[in-house]
Amino acid sequence: MKLAHYDQGKLSISKANMHYGKKAPDVSHILPSIRERGVIVPLIVRPVEGGEPDQGEIVAGARRWTANAIVLDEGVDHGPLPCAVMEPGDDAAAIEASLLENFARRDADEVTEWHTFTRLVKEGRTVEQIGQTFGMTNLQVRQVLALGNLLPRVRSLYSQKAIDVPTIRHLTLASKARQKEWLALYGDPEQYAPTGSQLKAWLFGGQSIPTTVAIFDLAAYPGRITTDLFGEDGYFEDPDLFWTEQNRAVAALRDRYLEDGWNAVEVKDVGDYFHSYDHEKTPKDRGGRVYISVTGRGEVNVHEGWLTGKEARRARADAARAAQTEEDRAAARAGRPETTSSLQAYIDLHRHAAVRAVMADHPGVAFRLMVAHAVTSAGLWTVKVEDQRARNEAVTESVETSAAETRFDARRREALALLKRSPDDPTVILGGYYNDEEDAAAVFARLLALTDAEVMTVAAVVMGESLAAGGEAVEAVGAYLKPDMAELWTADDVFFDLIRDREVANAMLKDVGGKPVADGNVTEKVRTQLGIIRDHLAGTGDRPKVEGWTPKWLAFPPAAYAGRPFPTLDSHKAVQPLLRRVRRPAVPAPAEPASAPDTPDFAIAA
């Protein structure tokens, strides 16, 4: 075996590992230690067959690897993981190593190790010899010995776990005089002693830029670099000089891409991230460009072969237009959806809000839908809350402030009151809110004290909370209960801002203002036609006021404006055969929770 360090993302669990194929192991017992000190005990790994040289698969140490991933997500990075590397191919030895590793653990105290290693060095042992004796890499041994350059008081605080690994690591960058200044702050209850990343900023007097982000030759750098005593992290003492050298290197990188034949290279402003979801992957020979982004701490990222979505669509259209016949172009128009993804999310979420608002008044329907969810789920039924969020934050806010959501929230508060919970709780009993036997028993006992009608009220709210937006279930309930969208929805700025299609805008204008108005404005811009619609709805601009208008997209049943693909209409058509033998309640008005009937509020025709 040899010892090496691997990055977290370059490791995966081997099939020979005891934990392969199982759910993530419980790491609660080691998480505090790894959060504070990082992974100390080397993982046992072997090279990935046919993989890159720096990739490895974990034979033993899945718990430490899993815990380190959690700590990384929390923003704490202790660096690459120490690993003992096996020879590839021996599955039997790998399985034995995994079994043995689960019976032998090591919990090291670095300060105690420092005392021991210091004595060995005085007796003539080298770093390499110490590493071989204790099963550690040379880097790990140097890290322990580096503690000797810290003041005894600092080492004592670290040994007592009063300061964490990032803090001790940054203190190794400080002179003994600077360490004394920090200890004076630490010992003064009226002063603040910086720790972690704040300590690094305190030491450098502002911005700290690691040497790892530089894309220029560090050997030729004219300024000074400070390196911690662990020998891993280096920082530029002069941020302005760093940016001068980094910008020159970025400019040279841009020029190399242009010389290599790329159509264009765009260097983004510092801190302006490249968002791939706003772009499409496009090769060099089709006009793709290179984007170079630079983070606020100097890290450079190159994104090769991209165009903005609009540019990519235009390029495809230009390439195809010459070869298209009129018949081809008509077919392409027919296949183009009439709603954008954001507009479709707006429609789905508002229809969802309306359905669950009405369903909360019909607990019999909600209860049966809940049972259907439970019966058709695989394995144990997991209830999750529909968070009603879209990528476009304006759509999310529109739904949150709608009349439908306000009405449903009132029902939710009634259910929370029945369960004797705070009206400010975000959910009733959803999303793992009660995740252990004690909480579940308390809720069960409370439900036993409620009448059937009150339980049905709670069930209706629970079903509304866990009903997924944009699916056939929403369309089935909506087709049955027929929510009055004129009562539950109001045309807002978000809705009109999402409409970009001229054909749709003209069809909608015809729906609101009539055919003569629509025909008279058929060549106008989309914004102009939508402005006329808004005038009709508000009764402004000398337009007759239109009351209670609901877009065809949001109505129950829904309809399309341009006859093009419309997912909501497809879902509605899919559920229609299932509801033909079902008749709606004789009295559709919502019942109050206190007097809700215990019998179903629907009937099947003979």
N, C-alpha and C positions, 0 to 999 in steps of 0.2 A: 504494500500500500504506500501511496504517497499523499502528502498533505497539500491542499490548495484552497483557494477561496472562489466561490461561485456567487454570481448575482441571483437574487430571488427569482427573477423571471426566467432564468436559464435552467431552472430545475423543475422536474415533474416527478410524480410518484411512480416507482417501478412496479411492474406486475408481481415482482417477487416480494414486495413489501406487504406486511400484514394488513395494512390499511387500504390497499388498492381496491378500488371499486366500491368501497363503503362510504357512508356519509362522513362529513368532516369530523375528525376526532375532537373530544372534549379537551380543551387546552386551558381551562380556567385555572388549574393548579400551577401552571408554568407561565401564564400570561403576565402576571405582575413582575416576575423576575426578568423576562425577556423585554418587557416594556421599559424596564429601568436599565438593564445592563446589556441587552442584546443576546444573541445566541453564543454561548461559550463552548458547549460540548460539540465537537465536530459531528456533522451528519456523515453517514456512510453512503457514498454514491458510487456510481460507475458510469463511464461514458455512454452516451446514447448511440446505439448501433445505427450507423448511416447518418448520424446527425452532425451538427457543427462541433468543432473541437471544444468550444466553451460551454456545451450543453451537457447536463448530467441527469440521471434518474436516481431518485432517492430509494436506497435499499432499506435504510433505517434512519429514522429522524423525522417522520412525517408530522409529528406533533410540533416540534420546534419550527419546522418550515411553515406550518399553518399559523402558529402563533405569531411568527415574524411578519406574515402577510397582514394580519390584523393590525399589528403595530405600525406597519408602513402606511396602511389606510388612515391611521390616526395622525400621520404626519411626522412620525419619529423614524429616522433612518440610521441604523447602526452600521451600515456598510455591508459588504459581501459576507456570505455565510462561510464559516470554516468547514471544510469537508475532508474526510478521509476517502481517497479515490481507490476503488478496487480495480482489478483487472477485468476487462469486459468478457461476457460470455458464460461465466460459471454461475448458473442459476442455483445450484445446490448450495454453494458457498454464500450466495446472496440471501437465500431464505434462512440459512443458519444465522447469518449476521443480523437479520431483522428480528429473529426470535431472541437472540442473546441481548440485543440492544434494549429490549423491553424489560429486561430484568436487571440491567446495570445502568445506573444514572450517576452523574457527577454534578455537584452543586459547588462551584468554585467561589472562593472569596479572594478577590484580586489583591487586596491589601496583604492578606496572609501569604499569598503566592509571592508578592513582592519581597517580603522578608526572607522567604525561603530562597528565591532566585538570587537575591543579593548576596547571601552567604555562599551560594554555589559559585557565583562569579568571582568572589574574593578568593575562593579556593582553586581558581584556575579553569572553571568550566566555561565553554563558549555558548553563545546563543543557540547554535545548532545542536550541541550536545544536550542542553536543557530541553529543547523542543523534542528531541528523540526520546528522552527519558519520560517526559510527561505527556507525550502524544499531542503536542501542540505545534503549530506552524511557527516559523521564525518571526513572522509579523506579530503573532499573539504574544510571544515571549517578550519582544521589544515593547509592546504596549504595556505589559505588566511592569517591566523595568523602568518605563518612562514615568511611572508614578513617583519614583525616587527624586525627580526634579521638582516635585511639588512640595510646598511647605507642609510640615507635619500636621498642622491644624487642618489643612485642606484634605490631606489623606484621611485624617480621623473622621471628618464629616462624611467623606465618601464611604468609609467603612461602616459608619452608622446609618447609611442610606439617607442622610439628611440632604444630600445633593445627588442629582442623577447623572447618568453617563454623558449626555450632551454637555452638561455644565462642566464636569471634570475634564472633558475633552477640550473644551474651549479654554479652560484655565491653563492647559499645557501650552497654549499660545502666549501666555502672559509671563513677563519677567517676575522675579520674586518680589520686587517692589510693587508691581501692579497687583500681584496676588495679595500683598498686605493691604493695599487700598480696598480690594474687594472684601477681604475679611473684616475690615473696619466697618464697611457698609452692612455686611451680614450680621455683625454683632450689635449694631445700633438699631433698637426697635423703632426709632423714628425715621430711619433711612430705608431705602429700597435697594436691595442687592439684586442686580439683574441675573437671570439664569437663562439657560438654553440659547436660543437664537438672539435674544435681547442682550445676553452677555457678550456674544460675538460682536454685535453692533457697538456695545460699550467699549470693548477693547480696541476696535478699529475706528471709533469716533464717527460712525455713520455706516455707509454701505459696505458690505463685505462680499467680495466676489471671489468664488473659488477658482483655482487654476484649472479645474476640470472642464470649465466651459470655454476656455480659450481655443480658438481654431488657428492661432498663429504659433510659431516656434517659440516655446518657452525658453529655450537656450539662448535665443537672440533677444529676449525681452530686456529693454534697458533699465527697467525699474526694479524695485525690491519686492521679494515674495517672502511671506512669513509662513513657516510650516509648523504644524503642531508636533509635539514630542513623540506622538505615535507614528509619525512618518507617513501619514496618509493624506491629511488635508492641508492644502496650501492656499493662501489668500493673497490677493494683490493689495499692497499697501496704498497705492495711488490709483483710485478708481478712474480719475480723468485720463491718466496715461493708459490704463487698460482699454478704455473705450476708444481712444485714438488708434491703438494697435488692432483692436477687434474690428473696428469699422474698415480699416485698410484691408484686413483679411477678408471681410465680407464682400468688399468691392472686387477684390481679386477673384473670389469665388464666383461672383456674378459674371465677371468677364470670361472665366473659363467655360461656364455654361453657354454663353453666347458664342464663343469660339467653337464649341462643340455642336453648333447648329440648332440650338433651341430657338423657337420663334420669339420669345420674350422672357425676361427674368424680372420679376417684381420683388423688390426689397421692401417689406412692410415696416411701418413705424415700430419703434421699440415698444413692446407691450401689446401690440396689436396682433392677436392670435389668428392663425389660419384655421378656418372652420371648414372641414371637409364636407359637412352636410350642405353647405352653400355652393359647392363645386361638384364637377363631374370629372372622373378620371379620363384623361384624353392623351393618347400617345403623341410623341414628338412629330411624327409625320402627318398628323391631323391637326396641327396647330396648337398642341398643348404647350403650356408655359410652365416655368419654374417659379415657385414662390419661396422666398427666404424670410423666415420670421425670427425675431430676436426677442427673448424675454427680458424683463426688467433686470434680471441678475446676469444677463450677458449670454445666456445659452442660445445657440444658433440651431435652427431646425430647417431642413431643406425638404420641400414637397415637390417632387418631379412629376410633370405630366398632368396638369389640371387646367380646367377652364371654369369660369363661373357657369352656373346652371343656364343662365340666359344665353351666354356665348356658345355653349355646347349645343343647345337646342337650335340656335340660329345656324351653326355650322352644319348640323345634320340636315336641317331643312334646305339649306342652299345646295348641299351635295345631292339630295334626293329630288329637288324640284325639277332639274333639267330632264331627268329620266321619267318623270311621272306623266301619265295621261290624265285627262280630266276625270276619267272614271276612278283612277287611283287616288286623285286628290279628294274626290267626294267620299271615297271609302275611308280615307285618313281622317277627314272631318267628322264622319259618323262615329269613328272609334275613339275620338278624343273625349275624355270625360268633361262634363260641363262644370265640375266643381274642382277647385284646387284642394290639396290635402288639408290646409288650414280651414277652408270653407266647409269641407266635409266634416272636420272635427267640430266646428261650430254647430252644424246641423245635428250631428250625432249627440252631442252633449246637451243641447237644448231639448231635443226630443226625449232624451233620457230623463232630464230634469222634470219634464212635463208628465211623463208616464209614472215616475215614482211619486210625484206629488199627488196624482189622482189615485194611484194604487194604495197610498197610505190611508185613503178614505174607504177602501174596500179590503179589509183584512182577510176576508175569505179567499179572494183571488190571490193576495200576496202569500197567504199560507200555503196554498196549493202550488204556487210557483216555487216556494222554498222547498217543499217536499220533492218537487221534480228535480231541483238542483241536487238534493241529497241522494236521490235514487240513481241518477245518471252519472254521478262522479265516481272516479276510480279510487278504490281504497278508501281511506278516511276522508271525510268531507272537510276541506279547509276553507273557511270563510275569509274573504278578503274585502276590504273597502274599496269601492270605485272612487278614486281620488278626484275625478272630474277635472283632470288637468290636460291641457294641450301644450304643444311646443310653443305656440303663440300665446304669450301671457295675457294679451288683451282678450282672447277667446275665453281663457280661464276666468278672468275677472267678470266678463259679461255674464257667464253662467252663475257665478257666485252671487251676483246682485240681481238676478232675475226674480220675477214674481213667483215662478214655480219653485225656485230654491227657497225663497222666503216662506212659502206655504209649507214645504216639506220640513223646514227647520222647526216650524211651530209644532208639527206632529212629533218630530224627534224629541223636542223638549218635553212633550207630554209623556212619551215613553220613558225618558230618563227620570221623570218625576215618579212614575209608577215603580221604577227600580230603585228609587231613593238615591239617585246619583245627582251630581251637580249638573245644572243646565249648561255649563260651559265645557263639559266633557266632549271630546271630538267625535266619539262614537258611542253606540249603546253597548254591544258586547262583541265588537268585531275586531278583525285583524290581530288576533292573539292578545286582545286587551286583558282578558282573563286567561292567563297561561299556566296556571297550576291548579291542583285539586282543591286547595283551600278557597280560591276565588270562585271556581266553578260551583263548589258546594254552596257558597254564599248566595250566588245568583239563583241557583236551583231552589234554595229555601225561600228566596223572595218570590219567585214565580209560583211556588206552591200556595202562597198566601193571596195570589191574585185570582180574580174571576176569569172564566174562559174568555169573556169579551175583552178584558184588560190584557190578557196574554196575547190575544189576536192583534190588539193594537201594537204591542211591542213587536210581534212577528212581522207586521206590515212594514214597520220602520226598518227592521233588520233586513228584510228582503229588499227594500228600497236602497239601503246603504250598500248591499252586496250585489246589486244588479249591474252587470257590465254594460257600459255605453257602446252604442254602435252595432249591436248584434240583433239576431232574430228574436231573442227573448223580448227586447224592448218593443219591436214591431208587433209581436203577438199580443202583448198586454195592451199596447196602444190601439191596435185594431179592435180589441174587445171592449175597452173602456172609453175609447174615443175622447181623449182630453181636448178641452176647448183651448186651443193655442192662442186665440185672441185674448183670453183671460190670463193666460200663464206666460205670455211672451210679448215683448214690446220691441219694435224695430229700433236698434241702437246704432251708434257710429261704427262699432266693430263690425256689425253685419254688412253695412254698406262698404266699409273699407276692404272687405275680403272679396268683393265681387270685381273681377277684372275682365270678364268675358263680354264682348260687345253683343253677341247674339243672345246671351242670357239676359243682359241688361235690357235689351229691347223687348224681349218676350215678357219680362217682369213689368216693364212700363205699360205694355198692352194690358196686362192683368190688372194694373192699378188705374191707369188713366184712359184705357180704351184704345181700340185699333187706330182711329184717326190720329191721336196724339203720338202713338208709337211709330206709325208710318211717317209722320211729319218730322220725326227726329231720328230716323233710322241711321243717318250718316254721322250723327253727333257722337262726340266722345263718350266713353262709358261714364265718366264723372258727371257729364252734363245730363245724361239720361237718368242717372241715379238721383241727381239734384231735383229733377222734375218729380220723381216718385216721392221724394221727401217732402216737396211742396204739397203734393196731394195728401199725404198722411197728416201734415201739420195744418193744412188749409191756408197756406201762405202763397205768395207770388201770384195772386189772382187765380189760383187753382181750386176747384171744388174739393172740399175735404172728404177723404175716404175713411170711414170708421171701421174698426175691427178687422183690418186686413191681416191675413196670414199668408206668408209665402207658400207656394205649392210644396216646396221642399219640407217644410215643417208641419204641414197639415197631416191629419189622420183621416183617410189614407193619403200618402204622399204622391206627388206627381213630378215629372221632369219638365223643364222649360224648353229644352232644345232637342229632346229626343235622343240624347246621347247617353252613354253609360252613366248610371247614377246608383251607387251601392245601396242607398236607403231603399230605393224602389225595388231593387232585386231582393233585398231581405223581406220587404213587405209581401211581394208576390210569393215568396217561398213559404210563408206561414199561412197564406189564405186558405189553401186546401185543408189545413189542420183545424180551421175555425168555422167551417161551413155549417157544421151540425150544432154549433154552440150559439145560444141566444143570450143577449145581454140582460142584466137585471131589469126587472119590471120597473123599479124605482131607482134611477141612476144617481139621485142626489146622495152626497156623502152622509154617512151616519156618524153621530158623535160617539167618541170612544166609550163613554159611560153607559150608553144604551145600545152598543153594537150587538147585533144578533149572534147567537151561537151557531146558527145554521149557515150553510154555504150561501153566497149571494150570486149563484149562477145556476143554470139548469141546462141539461142536455135534451135537445129535441128528440121526440120518439122516432 
